[in-house]
Amino acid sequence: MDFAVMSDEEPRYLGLAPYLYYTDATEAVEWLTRVFGFQEKVRYVDAAGDVFQATVLVGDSEIHLTAVGSEYWEAKGVDGPVGQLNVVYVDDVDGQFDRVCAAVGDTVEVSRPQDQPYGARLFTVQDIGGNSWTFWQQVSDAVDLPTGWQEIRAGDRAAP
């Protein structure tokens, strides 16, 4: 057998795409495109026309999602997905906030945009699958950390 040989070279990453679980992937695709304005790239449907896997686009990034039932989680010994936090970078966080609020009305809690001490303005909303989405606009390179905190960039660290 021929196996790839490990090298001392750094890995060459080509990207990163979240893979999210939903009870109803059809509903999730429709919700993500309607509420957030994501673009549907592809959906794979079963004989009944229900989405079992799909990909949506967020700018140049892809998010993959799939439908899984309770039997999937039972086989793993858990009650269900725990959700995750997804950060989406935008150029107008207040505009995105207005769009999301208009789309969900009073049915979903949406945090108000807030300026952060690390130069970001952001808000967070939870989707129908329990995943949290933070929309993030970098508004400044200035960082205003609390007393005693410090910023250490990778190039500033001492070698081990």
Backbone torsions as a table, in degrees:
resi	resn	phi	psi	omega
1	MET	NA	144.9	177.5
2	ASP	-101.6	120.5	178.4
3	PHE	-114.5	147.7	176.9
4	ALA	-65.8	139.2	179.9
5	VAL	-91.4	131.1	176.8
6	MET	-69.4	142.2	178.3
7	SER	-121.4	171.8	178.0
8	ASP	-85.9	-0.7	-179.5
9	GLU	-70.2	149.3	174.6
10	GLU	-67.0	147.1	177.9
11	PRO	-65.4	149.2	178.1
12	ARG	-105.0	100.2	-178.4
13	TYR	-81.0	138.9	-178.4
14	LEU	-107.7	-4.9	178.4
15	GLY	150.6	-176.4	-179.1
16	LEU	-148.1	134.2	179.4
17	ALA	-137.6	120.4	174.8
18	PRO	-61.9	150.8	175.3
19	TYR	-126.1	107.6	-171.4
20	LEU	-106.6	145.4	179.9
21	TYR	-102.8	136.2	177.0
22	TYR	-135.6	148.5	173.9
23	THR	-66.5	-40.5	-179.6
24	ASP	-126.8	96.9	-176.8
25	ALA	-69.7	-29.6	176.5
26	THR	-61.3	-48.7	178.7
27	GLU	-63.4	-38.7	-178.7
28	ALA	-64.0	-45.4	178.6
29	VAL	-59.8	-46.6	-179.1
30	GLU	-63.7	-39.9	-179.6
31	TRP	-67.1	-48.0	-178.1
32	LEU	-62.8	-36.9	179.4
33	THR	-76.2	-39.2	-178.7
34	ARG	-73.3	-46.1	-173.6
35	VAL	-81.5	-47.0	-175.9
36	PHE	-94.1	-17.5	-177.6
37	GLY	81.5	17.5	175.4
38	PHE	-65.5	158.6	-179.6
39	GLN	-106.7	130.1	177.3
40	GLU	-74.0	130.3	177.4
41	LYS	-96.8	-51.0	-178.7
42	VAL	-156.9	149.3	171.3
43	ARG	-133.5	145.2	175.8
44	TYR	-114.6	125.4	-174.7
45	VAL	-118.4	154.4	176.8
46	ASP	-86.6	-174.6	-176.6
47	ALA	-62.0	-25.0	178.9
48	ALA	-86.1	-4.4	-179.4
49	GLY	88.2	6.8	178.4
50	ASP	-83.7	138.5	179.3
51	VAL	-70.0	127.5	171.5
52	PHE	-107.6	-18.9	174.2
53	GLN	-158.2	146.4	-179.7
54	ALA	-154.3	163.5	174.6
55	THR	-130.1	131.0	173.9
56	VAL	-118.1	153.2	-179.5
57	LEU	-105.0	138.3	174.2
58	VAL	-125.3	95.7	-170.2
59	GLY	62.3	-126.2	178.4
60	ASP	-91.2	-1.1	-177.2
61	SER	-95.2	148.9	177.9
62	GLU	-107.8	144.4	171.3
63	ILE	-124.2	126.1	178.6
64	HIS	-100.1	143.2	176.8
65	LEU	-141.1	156.4	-177.7
66	THR	-145.0	158.5	176.0
67	ALA	-97.4	130.4	174.6
68	VAL	-136.7	142.0	179.5
69	GLY	-95.8	178.8	-177.0
70	SER	-61.5	-29.3	180.0
71	GLU	-63.0	-31.2	177.4
72	TYR	-62.5	-47.4	-178.3
73	TRP	-71.6	-36.3	177.4
74	GLU	-60.8	-40.5	179.3
75	ALA	-63.7	-27.3	178.3
76	LYS	-89.8	-5.8	178.2
77	GLY	79.5	24.9	177.9
78	VAL	-130.2	163.5	-178.0
79	ASP	-74.6	-30.3	-177.7
80	GLY	169.9	-175.9	-178.9
81	PRO	-66.2	148.4	179.3
82	VAL	-94.7	-4.9	-178.8
83	GLY	77.7	171.2	178.0
84	GLN	-153.1	167.5	177.2
85	LEU	-99.9	126.7	178.0
86	ASN	-116.5	129.8	178.9
87	VAL	-103.1	126.9	178.2
88	VAL	-117.6	119.7	179.6
89	TYR	-82.7	130.2	-179.6
90	VAL	-130.2	161.6	178.4
91	ASP	-96.3	-6.8	178.4
92	ASP	-147.2	87.3	-175.3
93	VAL	-66.9	-34.9	-179.9
94	ASP	-68.6	-38.3	175.4
95	GLY	-63.9	-41.3	178.2
96	GLN	-66.2	-38.6	176.7
97	PHE	-59.4	-47.3	179.3
98	ASP	-60.2	-42.5	-179.9
99	ARG	-62.4	-48.0	-179.0
100	VAL	-63.7	-45.1	-179.8
101	CYS	-61.4	-41.3	178.7
102	ALA	-64.6	-36.0	-177.5
103	ALA	-74.4	-35.1	-175.6
104	VAL	-99.4	-15.9	-178.5
105	GLY	58.5	-133.9	-179.7
106	ASP	-95.2	9.6	-174.2
107	THR	-82.6	-18.7	-176.9
108	VAL	-136.0	138.5	176.7
109	GLU	-79.7	129.0	179.4
110	VAL	-124.0	123.0	178.7
111	SER	-69.3	147.7	178.9
112	ARG	-73.6	146.1	177.0
113	PRO	-57.8	137.5	179.8
114	GLN	-135.9	143.2	174.2
115	ASP	-79.3	138.3	-178.7
116	GLN	-110.0	156.1	-177.4
117	PRO	-68.6	-9.5	-179.9
118	TYR	-101.3	21.8	172.2
119	GLY	85.5	11.1	-179.4
120	ALA	-107.7	152.4	168.7
121	ARG	-120.8	128.1	-172.4
122	LEU	-150.8	163.3	169.4
123	PHE	-144.1	161.4	-176.7
124	THR	-130.0	144.6	177.4
125	VAL	-143.8	147.5	178.1
126	GLN	-101.4	137.9	-179.9
127	ASP	-88.1	-178.2	-176.0
128	ILE	-68.9	-12.3	178.2
129	GLY	-100.4	2.0	179.7
130	GLY	90.0	6.2	176.9
131	ASN	-85.6	139.3	177.3
132	SER	-93.6	141.3	179.4
133	TRP	-125.1	121.8	174.7
134	THR	-107.6	122.9	175.7
135	PHE	-95.8	124.2	-165.3
136	TRP	-126.2	124.3	172.9
137	GLN	-117.3	122.3	176.3
138	GLN	-80.2	114.1	-174.7
139	VAL	-105.4	-12.6	-177.8
140	SER	-159.4	151.5	172.3
141	ASP	-90.0	-9.3	179.6
142	ALA	-72.0	138.7	178.4
143	VAL	-120.1	128.9	-178.6
144	ASP	-119.7	81.8	-176.4
145	LEU	-84.8	153.6	176.2
146	PRO	-62.2	158.0	178.8
147	THR	-54.9	132.5	179.7
148	GLY	93.2	-17.9	177.0
149	TRP	-86.4	156.3	177.8
150	GLN	-147.4	156.9	176.4
151	GLU	-101.5	128.5	178.6
152	ILE	-127.7	113.5	178.9
153	ARG	-87.5	154.7	-175.0
154	ALA	-51.5	-42.8	-178.7
155	GLY	-70.5	-13.4	-178.3
156	ASP	-91.4	-10.0	-177.1
157	ARG	-77.3	144.1	176.1
158	ALA	-73.4	143.8	179.1
159	ALA	-66.7	142.8	-179.6
160	PRO	-69.4	NA	NA
